Amino acid sequence: MGKNSVIASDIRESDGHSSIEEGPYIPLDVMDTDAISAICKERE
């Protein structure tokens, strides 16, 4: 994980978004390691 990695407990509302239910982020099941690995490789 790089310095820009975020875990779910670190997500907070910010001035740019009225709700954390808005993106941009990709919902992932924490147990779905294949999907997580694929996204990490895609963003490298």
PDBQT receptor file of N, H, CA, C and O in Angstrom, charges set to zero:
ATOM      1  N   MET A   1       0.834  -1.188   0.000  1.00  0.00    +0.000 N 
ATOM      2  CA  MET A   1       0.000   0.000   0.000  1.00  0.00    +0.000 C 
ATOM      3  C   MET A   1       0.876   1.248   0.000  1.00  0.00    +0.000 C 
ATOM      4  O   MET A   1       1.855   1.335   0.742  1.00  0.00    +0.000 OA
ATOM      5  N   GLY A   2       0.519   2.188  -0.822  1.00  0.00    +0.000 N 
ATOM      6  H   GLY A   2      -0.276   2.118  -1.425  1.00  0.00    +0.000 HD
ATOM      7  CA  GLY A   2       1.289   3.418  -0.899  1.00  0.00    +0.000 C 
ATOM      8  C   GLY A   2       0.782   4.482   0.054  1.00  0.00    +0.000 C 
ATOM      9  O   GLY A   2      -0.171   4.273   0.804  1.00  0.00    +0.000 OA
ATOM     10  N   LYS A   3       1.440   5.620   0.006  1.00  0.00    +0.000 N 
ATOM     11  H   LYS A   3       2.215   5.790  -0.603  1.00  0.00    +0.000 HD
ATOM     12  CA  LYS A   3       1.072   6.702   0.924  1.00  0.00    +0.000 C 
ATOM     13  C   LYS A   3      -0.315   7.263   0.650  1.00  0.00    +0.000 C 
ATOM     14  O   LYS A   3      -0.881   7.936   1.511  1.00  0.00    +0.000 OA
ATOM     15  N   ASN A   4      -0.878   7.003  -0.533  1.00  0.00    +0.000 N 
ATOM     16  H   ASN A   4      -0.417   6.456  -1.232  1.00  0.00    +0.000 HD
ATOM     17  CA  ASN A   4      -2.203   7.503  -0.869  1.00  0.00    +0.000 C 
ATOM     18  C   ASN A   4      -3.307   6.495  -0.576  1.00  0.00    +0.000 C 
ATOM     19  O   ASN A   4      -4.471   6.743  -0.892  1.00  0.00    +0.000 OA
ATOM     20  N   SER A   5      -2.957   5.370   0.020  1.00  0.00    +0.000 N 
ATOM     21  H   SER A   5      -2.012   5.168   0.277  1.00  0.00    +0.000 HD
ATOM     22  CA  SER A   5      -3.953   4.349   0.323  1.00  0.00    +0.000 C 
ATOM     23  C   SER A   5      -4.868   4.811   1.455  1.00  0.00    +0.000 C 
ATOM     24  O   SER A   5      -4.449   5.534   2.358  1.00  0.00    +0.000 OA
ATOM     25  N   VAL A   6      -6.115   4.380   1.385  1.00  0.00    +0.000 N 
ATOM     26  H   VAL A   6      -6.455   3.792   0.652  1.00  0.00    +0.000 HD
ATOM     27  CA  VAL A   6      -7.105   4.772   2.388  1.00  0.00    +0.000 C 
ATOM     28  C   VAL A   6      -7.840   3.526   2.854  1.00  0.00    +0.000 C 
ATOM     29  O   VAL A   6      -8.186   2.666   2.044  1.00  0.00    +0.000 OA
ATOM     30  N   ILE A   7      -8.078   3.424   4.146  1.00  0.00    +0.000 N 
ATOM     31  H   ILE A   7      -7.797   4.122   4.805  1.00  0.00    +0.000 HD
ATOM     32  CA  ILE A   7      -8.941   2.360   4.645  1.00  0.00    +0.000 C 
ATOM     33  C   ILE A   7     -10.289   2.976   4.989  1.00  0.00    +0.000 C 
ATOM     34  O   ILE A   7     -10.385   4.180   5.229  1.00  0.00    +0.000 OA
ATOM     35  N   ALA A   8     -11.321   2.155   5.013  1.00  0.00    +0.000 N 
ATOM     36  H   ALA A   8     -11.244   1.178   4.818  1.00  0.00    +0.000 HD
ATOM     37  CA  ALA A   8     -12.687   2.666   5.170  1.00  0.00    +0.000 C 
ATOM     38  C   ALA A   8     -12.850   3.546   6.407  1.00  0.00    +0.000 C 
ATOM     39  O   ALA A   8     -13.592   4.527   6.366  1.00  0.00    +0.000 OA
ATOM     40  N   SER A   9     -12.186   3.220   7.482  1.00  0.00    +0.000 N 
ATOM     41  H   SER A   9     -11.583   2.423   7.515  1.00  0.00    +0.000 HD
ATOM     42  CA  SER A   9     -12.349   4.005   8.706  1.00  0.00    +0.000 C 
ATOM     43  C   SER A   9     -11.744   5.399   8.587  1.00  0.00    +0.000 C 
ATOM     44  O   SER A   9     -11.998   6.256   9.434  1.00  0.00    +0.000 OA
ATOM     45  N   ASP A  10     -10.944   5.639   7.543  1.00  0.00    +0.000 N 
ATOM     46  H   ASP A  10     -10.738   4.943   6.855  1.00  0.00    +0.000 HD
ATOM     47  CA  ASP A  10     -10.326   6.951   7.342  1.00  0.00    +0.000 C 
ATOM     48  C   ASP A  10     -11.168   7.880   6.479  1.00  0.00    +0.000 C 
ATOM     49  O   ASP A  10     -10.794   9.036   6.281  1.00  0.00    +0.000 OA
ATOM     50  N   ILE A  11     -12.294   7.401   5.962  1.00  0.00    +0.000 N 
ATOM     51  H   ILE A  11     -12.598   6.462   6.124  1.00  0.00    +0.000 HD
ATOM     52  CA  ILE A  11     -13.106   8.226   5.068  1.00  0.00    +0.000 C 
ATOM     53  C   ILE A  11     -13.948   9.189   5.897  1.00  0.00    +0.000 C 
ATOM     54  O   ILE A  11     -14.715   8.779   6.767  1.00  0.00    +0.000 OA
ATOM     55  N   ARG A  12     -13.789  10.470   5.611  1.00  0.00    +0.000 N 
ATOM     56  H   ARG A  12     -13.165  10.803   4.904  1.00  0.00    +0.000 HD
ATOM     57  CA  ARG A  12     -14.559  11.504   6.307  1.00  0.00    +0.000 C 
ATOM     58  C   ARG A  12     -15.143  12.452   5.273  1.00  0.00    +0.000 C 
ATOM     59  O   ARG A  12     -14.647  12.552   4.150  1.00  0.00    +0.000 OA
ATOM     60  N   GLU A  13     -16.202  13.146   5.668  1.00  0.00    +0.000 N 
ATOM     61  H   GLU A  13     -16.604  13.065   6.580  1.00  0.00    +0.000 HD
ATOM     62  CA  GLU A  13     -16.771  14.147   4.771  1.00  0.00    +0.000 C 
ATOM     63  C   GLU A  13     -15.775  15.295   4.611  1.00  0.00    +0.000 C 
ATOM     64  O   GLU A  13     -15.044  15.627   5.544  1.00  0.00    +0.000 OA
ATOM     65  N   SER A  14     -15.754  15.892   3.428  1.00  0.00    +0.000 N 
ATOM     66  H   SER A  14     -16.348  15.621   2.670  1.00  0.00    +0.000 HD
ATOM     67  CA  SER A  14     -14.890  17.037   3.180  1.00  0.00    +0.000 C 
ATOM     68  C   SER A  14     -15.707  18.142   2.537  1.00  0.00    +0.000 C 
ATOM     69  O   SER A  14     -16.857  17.929   2.151  1.00  0.00    +0.000 OA
ATOM     70  N   ASP A  15     -15.119  19.316   2.423  1.00  0.00    +0.000 N 
ATOM     71  H   ASP A  15     -14.185  19.489   2.736  1.00  0.00    +0.000 HD
ATOM     72  CA  ASP A  15     -15.830  20.458   1.855  1.00  0.00    +0.000 C 
ATOM     73  C   ASP A  15     -16.297  20.193   0.431  1.00  0.00    +0.000 C 
ATOM     74  O   ASP A  15     -17.320  20.728   0.002  1.00  0.00    +0.000 OA
ATOM     75  N   GLY A  16     -15.559  19.376  -0.298  1.00  0.00    +0.000 N 
ATOM     76  H   GLY A  16     -14.728  18.941   0.050  1.00  0.00    +0.000 HD
ATOM     77  CA  GLY A  16     -15.891  19.123  -1.694  1.00  0.00    +0.000 C 
ATOM     78  C   GLY A  16     -17.066  18.190  -1.907  1.00  0.00    +0.000 C 
ATOM     79  O   GLY A  16     -17.627  18.138  -3.002  1.00  0.00    +0.000 OA
ATOM     80  N   HIS A  17     -17.447  17.449  -0.871  1.00  0.00    +0.000 N 
ATOM     81  H   HIS A  17     -16.991  17.491   0.018  1.00  0.00    +0.000 HD
ATOM     82  CA  HIS A  17     -18.523  16.469  -1.012  1.00  0.00    +0.000 C 
ATOM     83  C   HIS A  17     -19.502  16.618   0.142  1.00  0.00    +0.000 C 
ATOM     84  O   HIS A  17     -19.099  16.730   1.299  1.00  0.00    +0.000 OA
ATOM     85  N   SER A  18     -20.780  16.617  -0.180  1.00  0.00    +0.000 N 
ATOM     86  H   SER A  18     -21.107  16.525  -1.120  1.00  0.00    +0.000 HD
ATOM     87  CA  SER A  18     -21.788  16.788   0.862  1.00  0.00    +0.000 C 
ATOM     88  C   SER A  18     -22.005  15.504   1.660  1.00  0.00    +0.000 C 
ATOM     89  O   SER A  18     -22.529  15.546   2.773  1.00  0.00    +0.000 OA
ATOM     90  N   SER A  19     -21.612  14.381   1.106  1.00  0.00    +0.000 N 
ATOM     91  H   SER A  19     -21.186  14.347   0.201  1.00  0.00    +0.000 HD
ATOM     92  CA  SER A  19     -21.827  13.108   1.786  1.00  0.00    +0.000 C 
ATOM     93  C   SER A  19     -20.763  12.115   1.359  1.00  0.00    +0.000 C 
ATOM     94  O   SER A  19     -20.315  12.133   0.213  1.00  0.00    +0.000 OA
ATOM     95  N   ILE A  20     -20.356  11.244   2.280  1.00  0.00    +0.000 N 
ATOM     96  H   ILE A  20     -20.720  11.229   3.212  1.00  0.00    +0.000 HD
ATOM     97  CA  ILE A  20     -19.379  10.217   1.911  1.00  0.00    +0.000 C 
ATOM     98  C   ILE A  20     -19.998   9.156   1.015  1.00  0.00    +0.000 C 
ATOM     99  O   ILE A  20     -19.292   8.289   0.499  1.00  0.00    +0.000 OA
ATOM    100  N   GLU A  21     -21.319   9.216   0.824  1.00  0.00    +0.000 N 
ATOM    101  H   GLU A  21     -21.893   9.919   1.243  1.00  0.00    +0.000 HD
ATOM    102  CA  GLU A  21     -21.964   8.263  -0.076  1.00  0.00    +0.000 C 
ATOM    103  C   GLU A  21     -21.735   8.630  -1.537  1.00  0.00    +0.000 C 
ATOM    104  O   GLU A  21     -22.023   7.832  -2.429  1.00  0.00    +0.000 OA
ATOM    105  N   GLU A  22     -21.215   9.843  -1.788  1.00  0.00    +0.000 N 
ATOM    106  H   GLU A  22     -20.981  10.491  -1.063  1.00  0.00    +0.000 HD
ATOM    107  CA  GLU A  22     -20.877  10.246  -3.147  1.00  0.00    +0.000 C 
ATOM    108  C   GLU A  22     -19.429   9.852  -3.406  1.00  0.00    +0.000 C 
ATOM    109  O   GLU A  22     -18.643   9.716  -2.469  1.00  0.00    +0.000 OA
ATOM    110  N   GLY A  23     -19.074   9.667  -4.685  1.00  0.00    +0.000 N 
ATOM    111  H   GLY A  23     -19.713   9.777  -5.446  1.00  0.00    +0.000 HD
ATOM    112  CA  GLY A  23     -17.724   9.269  -5.023  1.00  0.00    +0.000 C 
ATOM    113  C   GLY A  23     -16.736  10.400  -4.859  1.00  0.00    +0.000 C 
ATOM    114  O   GLY A  23     -17.039  11.357  -4.146  1.00  0.00    +0.000 OA
ATOM    115  N   PRO A  24     -15.573  10.343  -5.477  1.00  0.00    +0.000 N 
ATOM    116  CA  PRO A  24     -15.181   9.184  -6.287  1.00  0.00    +0.000 C 
ATOM    117  C   PRO A  24     -14.424   8.142  -5.463  1.00  0.00    +0.000 C 
ATOM    118  O   PRO A  24     -13.314   8.397  -4.997  1.00  0.00    +0.000 OA
ATOM    119  N   TYR A  25     -15.008   7.013  -5.295  1.00  0.00    +0.000 N 
ATOM    120  H   TYR A  25     -15.910   6.806  -5.674  1.00  0.00    +0.000 HD
ATOM    121  CA  TYR A  25     -14.302   5.866  -4.733  1.00  0.00    +0.000 C 
ATOM    122  C   TYR A  25     -14.992   4.603  -5.211  1.00  0.00    +0.000 C 
ATOM    123  O   TYR A  25     -16.129   4.637  -5.681  1.00  0.00    +0.000 OA
ATOM    124  N   ILE A  26     -14.293   3.499  -5.085  1.00  0.00    +0.000 N 
ATOM    125  H   ILE A  26     -13.369   3.472  -4.703  1.00  0.00    +0.000 HD
ATOM    126  CA  ILE A  26     -14.799   2.229  -5.588  1.00  0.00    +0.000 C 
ATOM    127  C   ILE A  26     -15.186   1.359  -4.398  1.00  0.00    +0.000 C 
ATOM    128  O   ILE A  26     -14.327   1.033  -3.578  1.00  0.00    +0.000 OA
ATOM    129  N   PRO A  27     -16.463   0.971  -4.282  1.00  0.00    +0.000 N 
ATOM    130  CA  PRO A  27     -16.842   0.098  -3.172  1.00  0.00    +0.000 C 
ATOM    131  C   PRO A  27     -16.234  -1.295  -3.350  1.00  0.00    +0.000 C 
ATOM    132  O   PRO A  27     -16.337  -1.886  -4.426  1.00  0.00    +0.000 OA
ATOM    133  N   LEU A  28     -15.615  -1.808  -2.320  1.00  0.00    +0.000 N 
ATOM    134  H   LEU A  28     -15.531  -1.328  -1.447  1.00  0.00    +0.000 HD
ATOM    135  CA  LEU A  28     -14.986  -3.127  -2.381  1.00  0.00    +0.000 C 
ATOM    136  C   LEU A  28     -15.334  -3.922  -1.132  1.00  0.00    +0.000 C 
ATOM    137  O   LEU A  28     -15.426  -3.368  -0.036  1.00  0.00    +0.000 OA
ATOM    138  N   ASP A  29     -15.522  -5.195  -1.302  1.00  0.00    +0.000 N 
ATOM    139  H   ASP A  29     -15.447  -5.646  -2.192  1.00  0.00    +0.000 HD
ATOM    140  CA  ASP A  29     -15.636  -6.102  -0.163  1.00  0.00    +0.000 C 
ATOM    141  C   ASP A  29     -14.211  -6.348   0.339  1.00  0.00    +0.000 C 
ATOM    142  O   ASP A  29     -13.352  -6.763  -0.437  1.00  0.00    +0.000 OA
ATOM    143  N   VAL A  30     -13.953  -6.102   1.604  1.00  0.00    +0.000 N 
ATOM    144  H   VAL A  30     -14.652  -5.765   2.235  1.00  0.00    +0.000 HD
ATOM    145  CA  VAL A  30     -12.591  -6.244   2.115  1.00  0.00    +0.000 C 
ATOM    146  C   VAL A  30     -12.054  -7.664   1.983  1.00  0.00    +0.000 C 
ATOM    147  O   VAL A  30     -10.842  -7.872   2.028  1.00  0.00    +0.000 OA
ATOM    148  N   MET A  31     -12.936  -8.634   1.822  1.00  0.00    +0.000 N 
ATOM    149  H   MET A  31     -13.921  -8.464   1.785  1.00  0.00    +0.000 HD
ATOM    150  CA  MET A  31     -12.496 -10.012   1.661  1.00  0.00    +0.000 C 
ATOM    151  C   MET A  31     -12.224 -10.373   0.201  1.00  0.00    +0.000 C 
ATOM    152  O   MET A  31     -11.696 -11.448  -0.084  1.00  0.00    +0.000 OA
ATOM    153  N   ASP A  32     -12.580  -9.481  -0.723  1.00  0.00    +0.000 N 
ATOM    154  H   ASP A  32     -13.008  -8.608  -0.492  1.00  0.00    +0.000 HD
ATOM    155  CA  ASP A  32     -12.396  -9.755  -2.155  1.00  0.00    +0.000 C 
ATOM    156  C   ASP A  32     -11.000  -9.314  -2.584  1.00  0.00    +0.000 C 
ATOM    157  O   ASP A  32     -10.828  -8.296  -3.254  1.00  0.00    +0.000 OA
ATOM    158  N   THR A  33     -10.005 -10.111  -2.179  1.00  0.00    +0.000 N 
ATOM    159  H   THR A  33     -10.145 -10.938  -1.635  1.00  0.00    +0.000 HD
ATOM    160  CA  THR A  33      -8.617  -9.724  -2.425  1.00  0.00    +0.000 C 
ATOM    161  C   THR A  33      -8.262  -9.685  -3.906  1.00  0.00    +0.000 C 
ATOM    162  O   THR A  33      -7.386  -8.917  -4.303  1.00  0.00    +0.000 OA
ATOM    163  N   ASP A  34      -8.916 -10.491  -4.727  1.00  0.00    +0.000 N 
ATOM    164  H   ASP A  34      -9.627 -11.115  -4.405  1.00  0.00    +0.000 HD
ATOM    165  CA  ASP A  34      -8.631 -10.463  -6.167  1.00  0.00    +0.000 C 
ATOM    166  C   ASP A  34      -9.006  -9.112  -6.763  1.00  0.00    +0.000 C 
ATOM    167  O   ASP A  34      -8.241  -8.546  -7.544  1.00  0.00    +0.000 OA
ATOM    168  N   ALA A  35     -10.170  -8.594  -6.405  1.00  0.00    +0.000 N 
ATOM    169  H   ALA A  35     -10.791  -9.054  -5.770  1.00  0.00    +0.000 HD
ATOM    170  CA  ALA A  35     -10.612  -7.296  -6.918  1.00  0.00    +0.000 C 
ATOM    171  C   ALA A  35      -9.702  -6.182  -6.410  1.00  0.00    +0.000 C 
ATOM    172  O   ALA A  35      -9.344  -5.279  -7.167  1.00  0.00    +0.000 OA
ATOM    173  N   ILE A  36      -9.328  -6.242  -5.144  1.00  0.00    +0.000 N 
ATOM    174  H   ILE A  36      -9.618  -6.975  -4.530  1.00  0.00    +0.000 HD
ATOM    175  CA  ILE A  36      -8.448  -5.222  -4.570  1.00  0.00    +0.000 C 
ATOM    176  C   ILE A  36      -7.091  -5.251  -5.266  1.00  0.00    +0.000 C 
ATOM    177  O   ILE A  36      -6.558  -4.197  -5.614  1.00  0.00    +0.000 OA
ATOM    178  N   SER A  37      -6.530  -6.427  -5.475  1.00  0.00    +0.000 N 
ATOM    179  H   SER A  37      -6.963  -7.283  -5.192  1.00  0.00    +0.000 HD
ATOM    180  CA  SER A  37      -5.240  -6.553  -6.152  1.00  0.00    +0.000 C 
ATOM    181  C   SER A  37      -5.309  -6.020  -7.573  1.00  0.00    +0.000 C 
ATOM    182  O   SER A  37      -4.386  -5.347  -8.030  1.00  0.00    +0.000 OA
ATOM    183  N   ALA A  38      -6.400  -6.319  -8.276  1.00  0.00    +0.000 N 
ATOM    184  H   ALA A  38      -7.150  -6.866  -7.904  1.00  0.00    +0.000 HD
ATOM    185  CA  ALA A  38      -6.555  -5.863  -9.654  1.00  0.00    +0.000 C 
ATOM    186  C   ALA A  38      -6.589  -4.338  -9.723  1.00  0.00    +0.000 C 
ATOM    187  O   ALA A  38      -5.973  -3.747 -10.610  1.00  0.00    +0.000 OA
ATOM    188  N   ILE A  39      -7.292  -3.707  -8.811  1.00  0.00    +0.000 N 
ATOM    189  H   ILE A  39      -7.793  -4.187  -8.091  1.00  0.00    +0.000 HD
ATOM    190  CA  ILE A  39      -7.372  -2.243  -8.810  1.00  0.00    +0.000 C 
ATOM    191  C   ILE A  39      -6.026  -1.630  -8.453  1.00  0.00    +0.000 C 
ATOM    192  O   ILE A  39      -5.630  -0.623  -9.041  1.00  0.00    +0.000 OA
ATOM    193  N   CYS A  40      -5.325  -2.217  -7.506  1.00  0.00    +0.000 N 
ATOM    194  H   CYS A  40      -5.647  -3.035  -7.029  1.00  0.00    +0.000 HD
ATOM    195  CA  CYS A  40      -4.002  -1.706  -7.140  1.00  0.00    +0.000 C 
ATOM    196  C   CYS A  40      -3.042  -1.782  -8.316  1.00  0.00    +0.000 C 
ATOM    197  O   CYS A  40      -2.294  -0.836  -8.559  1.00  0.00    +0.000 OA
ATOM    198  N   LYS A  41      -3.048  -2.888  -9.049  1.00  0.00    +0.000 N 
ATOM    199  H   LYS A  41      -3.655  -3.657  -8.851  1.00  0.00    +0.000 HD
ATOM    200  CA  LYS A  41      -2.170  -3.041 -10.207  1.00  0.00    +0.000 C 
ATOM    201  C   LYS A  41      -2.550  -2.062 -11.306  1.00  0.00    +0.000 C 
ATOM    202  O   LYS A  41      -1.678  -1.518 -11.984  1.00  0.00    +0.000 OA
ATOM    203  N   GLU A  42      -3.856  -1.832 -11.487  1.00  0.00    +0.000 N 
ATOM    204  H   GLU A  42      -4.565  -2.273 -10.936  1.00  0.00    +0.000 HD
ATOM    205  CA  GLU A  42      -4.354  -0.926 -12.514  1.00  0.00    +0.000 C 
ATOM    206  C   GLU A  42      -3.890   0.511 -12.254  1.00  0.00    +0.000 C 
ATOM    207  O   GLU A  42      -3.659   1.265 -13.199  1.00  0.00    +0.000 OA
ATOM    208  N   ARG A  43      -3.755   0.888 -10.999  1.00  0.00    +0.000 N 
ATOM    209  H   ARG A  43      -3.943   0.275 -10.231  1.00  0.00    +0.000 HD
ATOM    210  CA  ARG A  43      -3.423   2.272 -10.648  1.00  0.00    +0.000 C 
ATOM    211  C   ARG A  43      -1.924   2.507 -10.510  1.00  0.00    +0.000 C 
ATOM    212  O   ARG A  43      -1.513   3.648 -10.301  1.00  0.00    +0.000 OA
ATOM    213  N   GLU A  44      -1.104   1.489 -10.618  1.00  0.00    +0.000 N 
ATOM    214  H   GLU A  44      -1.437   0.562 -10.789  1.00  0.00    +0.000 HD
ATOM    215  CA  GLU A  44       0.352   1.658 -10.479  1.00  0.00    +0.000 C 
ATOM    216  C   GLU A  44       0.939   2.356 -11.680  1.00  0.00    +0.000 C 
ATOM    217  O   GLU A  44       2.148   2.581 -11.734  1.00  0.00    +0.000 OA
TER     218      GLU A  44
